[in-house]
């Protein structure tokens, strides 16, 4: 079988060796990620180059630098939690397959999965496993405002932001945001997905980075899924409106029929009374 280079930046000898080394894991990852086998192999080779054949492991610091330089995500707190959540084999460094999996999620993840993931990152950041409380939102707002404007008093702005967030996202009004509250808010407006700070790269960074390992056009899975949810919501609202209208019409008909029946009974009773008087 003729040799086809995967990475033209590498020598043919190294490229062939890496293709052979990663062939099986590449096949497996192509079945469990959003990438095809060629894309997986190129990303595994990228991990190889970044770690210099694993002589410099992709530890937390290297991953933070990678996210900043290549994907434009400079929120260190969030990237730190992404690293911990995705480094399943060893918390000290990220393996090649884990590198591919996290990029699959960050670059091509669908909205339902990203909702769960982003909520988990936020709860890890505040060290609360299930809920985001009002005081947590205030704390995160203060962190972000300190980064944005260190010289201006942002306390009033922070409190206004917290009040707005709780009004819009805390659907059951229990002064804390659950995963279900968060999911409903994102379904209504996808902008809520990263309301406590950046976790995901923006579209322009995704497109630029993906040109390094694929020729396939970029598809914004977040917007695609959000549009689908919006259409489904519209259909559900339309069906509910139609159902309510049908029920209302049915109730009006029932009410009208009931009134007619009562009127008929009154007429019959009146006629019977008149007949009885005549017989007397």
Buried (B, 14 or more C-beta within 10 A) or exposed (E): EEEEEBBEEBEEEBBBEBBEBBEEBBEEBBEEBBBEBBBBBBBBBBBBEBBEEEEEEBBBEBBBEBBBEBBBBEBEBBBBBBBEEBBEEEEEBBBBBBBBBBBBBBBBBBBEEBBEBBBBBBBBBBEEEEBBBBEBBBBBBBBBBEEEEEEEEBEEBBEEBBEEBBEBBBBEEEEBBBBEBBBBBBBBEBEBBBBBBBBBBEEEBBBBBBEEBBEEEBEEBBEEBBEEBBEEEEEEEEEEEEEEEEEEEEEEEEEEEEEEEEEEEEEEEEEEEEEEEEEE
